[in-house]
Amino acid sequence: MGQFASGVTIMTTTAAGRMHGMTVSAFASQSLDPLLILVSVERSTEMHKLVMASRVFAINILGEHAEGTARFFADNARLKGPEFVAGAYHVGVSGAPLLNEAVAYLEATVHSTLEAGDHSVIVGQVTALEVRSEVEPLVYYRSGYRRLD
Ligand SMILES: Cc1cc2nc3c(=O)[nH]c(=O)nc-3n(C[C@H](O)[C@H](O)[C@H](O)COP(=O)(O)O)c2cc1C
């Protein structure tokens, strides 16, 4: 899979008064009509537990300057303190936090899930979306963060 270049997103949700985010590259468009997206989430993650409870999530697509954010939301050390800093996010219609630095975001309700191996494919029905910036994307390739050149 290292030979496959992907974009980098932060999946976010909120459940039982707790906001949570995690770095996700297994994100794709699933359907145009209706508008569906999918993510593949490891079942052992906090995110899996929380999104199965809340049934809502957001996908924040990262721009090329957001490598630090991608590293932060993939590191368990973030769980020791607040994951979201006031002024760096706002709450979407879904209740999920949206990162102000994201180049675009989509919000979704869980449409369906498929358990496959140690991950679940979570299909989301898009409820809101916004393109916020034309900044070029952050890319993940061969276990490293890259930019388009
Ligand atoms: C670039 C990158 C992409 C990732 N993509 C995914 C993914 O698509 N699905 C997934 O379950 N974990 C993915 N991870 C791993 C999670 O971000 C990581 O395990 C995270 O700490 C889990 O958070 P949680 O258990 O606190 O919810 C990725 C990590 C990195 C660095």
The ligand as an ORCA input file, in Angstrom:
! r2SCAN-3c Opt
* xyz 0 1
  C      -1.129      9.065      7.501
  C      -1.980      8.192      8.386
  C      -3.155      7.666      7.909
  C      -3.982      6.874      8.715
  N      -5.133      6.370      8.196
  C      -5.925      5.594      8.979
  C      -7.145      5.092      8.442
  O      -7.499      5.347      7.283
  N      -7.917      4.310      9.255
  C      -7.550      4.006     10.542
  O      -8.286      3.291     11.238
  N      -6.380      4.493     11.072
  C      -5.587      5.286     10.312
  N      -4.419      5.787     10.834
  C      -4.061      5.478     12.237
  C      -4.810      6.347     13.258
  O      -4.744      7.722     12.934
  C      -4.195      6.156     14.668
  O      -4.181      4.789     14.983
  C      -4.953      6.934     15.738
  O      -4.105      7.169     16.834
  C      -6.202      6.208     16.244
  O      -6.887      7.095     17.090
  P      -7.900      6.682     18.234
  O      -7.713      5.249     18.633
  O      -7.554      7.635     19.369
  O      -9.278      6.984     17.692
  C      -3.589      6.588     10.040
  C      -2.378      7.122     10.531
  C      -1.589      7.905      9.717
  C      -0.303      8.474     10.269
*
